[in-house]
């Protein structure tokens, strides 16, 4: 099951998201806390998220440093075909969602928000898309808005692993609410006992609790 980290949907739709650049289904993904925030490392990329969710690290891919402008150009080029599809069916929730995923993957979070919001206008009960929207809100500094979307996603899918994971991260890093973060992660593990990144969640629980003591 692919779960784009931080912080994307986790459900049947996301199982088909093979293009997601950071997937916690990959055994080689490393997630760790740092003084700056959260560091996410994969075989092809490494970046750091600040405590507010802002991207403060540099994405590294194949030894090349990519700027946000570089990634914007990449996204625009790949979006052309999807935008053509929307001309014939502007209410295609799946295509709108794919555009959101594309722009989120290249850190164009405002553009991604717009596409996710349009997709949810058509399919409001889609917990995966709502979790993706929450990730964009968090990245752009709206932690409260992100938590609201994640809690709403849980009303449609109470076991949603992505929503529970992200609630924990936001409460920990943006709200300094360690008990709330731990509660969300423990609920995630209880409701999803076979979660593939169980070890990463347990490490975050330990890190959060240790940080609260120091």
C-alpha positions as semicolon CSV with decimal commas, in nm:
position;residue;x (nm);y (nm);z (nm)
1;X;0,000;0,000;0,000
2;X;0,154;0,329;-0,106
3;X;0,140;0,612;0,143
4;X;0,315;0,923;0,029
5;X;0,498;1,062;0,331
6;X;0,430;1,332;0,450
7;X;0,130;1,321;0,421
8;X;-0,087;1,165;0,164
9;X;-0,391;0,944;0,144
10;X;-0,376;0,577;0,222
11;X;-0,642;0,371;0,053
12;X;-0,735;0,194;-0,267
13;X;-0,673;0,499;-0,481
14;X;-0,329;0,544;-0,334
15;X;-0,236;0,185;-0,404
16;X;-0,220;0,293;-0,767
17;X;0,003;0,595;-0,706
18;X;0,323;0,444;-0,837
19;X;0,454;0,788;-0,938
20;X;0,451;0,926;-0,583
21;X;0,809;1,034;-0,507
22;X;0,813;0,949;-0,138
23;X;0,628;0,637;-0,037
24;X;0,638;0,479;0,305
25;X;0,566;0,148;0,138
26;X;0,926;0,155;0,019
27;X;1,144;-0,041;0,260
28;X;1,433;0,200;0,200
29;X;1,246;0,505;0,327
30;X;1,393;0,659;0,640
31;X;1,197;0,904;0,854
32;X;1,360;1,071;1,151
33;X;1,316;1,374;1,370
34;X;1,578;1,647;1,374
35;X;1,623;1,980;1,545
36;X;1,489;2,145;1,229
37;X;1,179;1,928;1,192
38;X;1,137;1,596;1,009
39;X;1,386;1,451;0,763
40;X;1,253;1,214;0,497
41;X;1,505;1,015;0,294
42;X;1,433;0,779;0,005
43;X;1,659;0,616;-0,252
44;X;1,604;0,910;-0,486
45;X;1,540;1,211;-0,263
46;X;1,597;1,371;0,073
47;X;1,424;1,675;0,216
48;X;1,350;1,837;0,548
49;X;1,019;1,975;0,666
50;X;1,023;2,251;0,925
51;X;0,806;2,242;1,234
52;X;0,537;2,430;1,042
53;X;0,556;2,191;0,750
54;X;0,743;2,422;0,516
55;X;1,000;2,266;0,287
56;X;1,336;2,382;0,417
57;X;1,564;2,116;0,273
58;X;1,680;2,063;-0,084
59;X;1,541;1,781;-0,293
60;X;1,824;1,570;-0,430
61;X;1,762;1,338;-0,723
62;X;2,030;1,151;-0,919
63;X;2,291;1,388;-0,777
64;X;2,112;1,694;-0,917
65;X;1,983;1,975;-0,700
66;X;1,638;2,077;-0,813
67;X;1,494;2,417;-0,729
68;X;1,123;2,474;-0,680
69;X;1,119;2,650;-1,018
70;X;1,272;2,341;-1,178
71;X;1,003;2,125;-1,022
72;X;0,730;2,367;-1,130
73;X;0,844;2,338;-1,491
74;X;0,847;1,960;-1,462
75;X;0,496;1,958;-1,321
76;X;0,360;2,193;-1,587
77;X;0,506;1,975;-1,863
78;X;0,357;1,656;-1,718
79;X;0,021;1,823;-1,651
80;X;-0,045;1,906;-2,017
81;X;-0,210;1,574;-2,101
82;X;-0,428;1,578;-1,792
83;X;-0,541;1,933;-1,862
84;X;-0,643;1,823;-2,211
85;X;-0,861;1,552;-2,054
86;X;-1,031;1,812;-1,836
87;X;-1,135;2,010;-2,142
88;X;-1,371;1,729;-2,240
89;X;-1,475;1,641;-1,885
90;X;-1,409;1,925;-1,638
91;X;-1,587;1,735;-1,360
92;X;-1,360;1,432;-1,373
93;X;-1,268;1,389;-1,005
94;X;-0,998;1,134;-1,086
95;X;-0,816;1,361;-1,330
96;X;-0,840;1,654;-1,091
97;X;-0,695;1,435;-0,820
98;X;-0,411;1,324;-1,050
99;X;-0,325;1,687;-1,116
100;X;-0,323;1,754;-0,744
101;X;-0,091;1,460;-0,685
102;X;0,141;1,581;-0,961
103;X;0,171;1,932;-0,824
104;X;0,203;1,813;-0,464
105;X;0,481;1,573;-0,565
106;X;0,674;1,866;-0,711
107;X;0,608;2,086;-0,407
108;X;0,368;2,323;-0,585
109;X;0,130;2,307;-0,295
110;X;-0,102;2,597;-0,374
111;X;-0,169;2,460;-0,722
112;X;-0,224;2,114;-0,574
113;X;-0,470;2,251;-0,317
114;X;-0,686;2,393;-0,592
115;X;-0,710;2,063;-0,779
116;X;-0,777;1,861;-0,465
117;X;-1,050;2,103;-0,361
118;X;-1,217;2,075;-0,703
119;X;-1,197;1,696;-0,683
120;X;-1,361;1,700;-0,340
121;X;-1,643;1,919;-0,466
122;X;-1,733;1,624;-0,689
123;X;-1,640;1,341;-0,452
124;X;-1,650;1,489;-0,099
125;X;-1,629;1,155;0,083
126;X;-1,292;1,060;-0,066
127;X;-1,071;1,033;0,242
128;X;-0,755;0,984;0,032
129;X;-0,798;1,311;-0,153
130;X;-0,895;1,494;0,165
131;X;-0,577;1,369;0,331
132;X;-0,375;1,489;0,033
133;X;-0,539;1,831;0,060
134;X;-0,447;1,837;0,428
135;X;-0,085;1,772;0,342
136;X;-0,078;2,076;0,115
137;X;-0,240;2,295;0,378
138;X;0,020;2,183;0,629
139;X;0,306;2,248;0,388
140;X;0,181;2,603;0,334
141;X;0,157;2,673;0,706
142;X;-0,212;2,612;0,777
143;X;-0,184;2,346;1,046
144;X;-0,535;2,410;1,178
145;X;-0,686;2,374;0,832
146;X;-0,490;2,055;0,779
147;X;-0,614;1,905;1,105
148;X;-0,972;1,997;1,017
149;X;-0,945;1,815;0,684
150;X;-0,783;1,510;0,843
151;X;-1,052;1,486;1,110
152;X;-1,316;1,514;0,840
153;X;-1,143;1,235;0,644
154;X;-1,172;1,015;0,952
155;X;-1,549;1,065;0,957
156;X;-1,557;0,883;0,622
157;X;-1,285;0,629;0,701
158;X;-1,209;0,600;1,075
159;X;-0,915;0,363;1,014
160;X;-0,749;0,580;0,750
161;X;-0,377;0,529;0,815
162;X;-0,261;0,840;0,632
163;X;-0,497;1,067;0,823
164;X;-0,398;0,920;1,160
165;X;-0,029;0,935;1,077
166;X;-0,055;1,297;0,973
167;X;-0,264;1,406;1,269
168;X;0,016;1,276;1,488
169;X;0,289;1,455;1,294
170;X;0,104;1,787;1,289
171;X;0,013;1,771;1,657
172;X;0,373;1,689;1,741
173;X;0,557;1,934;1,518
174;X;0,311;2,219;1,467
175;X;0,112;2,210;1,791
176;X;0,367;2,070;2,037
177;X;0,092;1,835;2,153
178;X;0,284;1,518;2,229
179;X;-0,004;1,336;2,406
180;X;-0,232;1,410;2,112
181;X;0,030;1,293;1,863
182;X;0,099;0,971;2,050
183;X;-0,274;0,901;2,082
184;X;-0,318;0,934;1,705
185;X;-0,025;0,705;1,630
186;X;-0,131;0,445;1,883
187;X;-0,479;0,448;1,731
188;X;-0,321;0,404;1,387
189;X;-0,131;0,094;1,501
190;X;-0,431;-0,047;1,686
191;X;-0,664;-0,013;1,388
192;X;-0,401;-0,111;1,132
193;X;-0,194;-0,387;1,298
194;X;-0,026;-0,484;0,970
195;X;0,081;-0,129;0,883
196;X;0,404;-0,165;0,685
197;X;0,572;0,131;0,851
198;X;0,492;0,023;1,203
199;X;0,858;0,056;1,303
200;X;0,872;0,418;1,179
201;X;0,558;0,504;1,378
202;X;0,699;0,344;1,691
203;X;1,021;0,542;1,648
204;X;0,826;0,866;1,621
205;X;0,631;0,778;1,935
206;X;0,958;0,719;2,120
207;X;1,116;1,038;1,981
208;X;0,813;1,249;2,072
209;X;0,795;1,111;2,424
210;X;1,167;1,149;2,477
211;X;1,158;1,508;2,352
212;X;0,876;1,589;2,591
213;X;1,088;1,471;2,884
214;X;1,394;1,676;2,792
